[in-house]
Amino acid sequence: MPTIKFYSVVKRQSVEIDVSKVELVTMKNGRPAAQALDPETGTKLFKILGAADKALIEQAKAKKG
């Protein structure tokens, strides 16, 4: 399964999260973003998405159901 790279402020390093555990959200200004939980610390991770990452998440969600 593909992964998306987030930056964890708590651990100060990049964390790769499986696409199936990522939630697609839209910010107030209309830009796409992704939200997930860090499996080790349990903190919320947030990433503003580019077109490639957004397409990757939407494709994985379409396959799932």
N, C-alpha and C positions, 0 to 999 in steps of 0.2 A: 504494500500500500504506500502511496506517496506521502511525503511529509512536508511540513511547512516550518521554516525556521523563525522562531520568535527570540526576542532578547529578554532575559530575566533580569530585572533590576536588583532583585534580592540576591541572586547568585552571581551577578555581574558577568554573565556569559550567555552564549547562544544555546537555545534549547530546541530540539526538533520534536514536533508534535505530529502524530498521525492525523491525516486529513479527516478521518471519521470522527475525531474528537474535537474538531474545530467548528465553531458556530460563526456563520456569516451574518454580520450586522451592518447597518448603514448609519453613518454619523449624521449629525444635525445638518451639516453642509452638503450631504448627499454622497459623500465619498464612501466607497466600500471599505470595510475593515473586518478583521477576524478576531475572535475572542476564544480563549481556551484556558484550561487550568494546568499549572505546572504539576506533573505527577509526583515530583519529589517534595516540593515545599507547599503545594496546595494554593499558591497565590495565583491571581488572575493575570493572564498574559494578554496583551493587546497589540495588534499590528495593523497599520494602514496598508491596504493591499494595492498592488499594481494589477494591471490587466492579466498577466500570466498567472499570478497566484489566485486571483478571483476565478478565472476559468478552471483552474485545477480543482478548487473546492466545489464549484458548481458541477463539474463533471463527475466527481466522486459522489456527490449527493444524488445525482441523477441515476448513477449505477446502483446505488444502495436502495432506492425505492422511489 
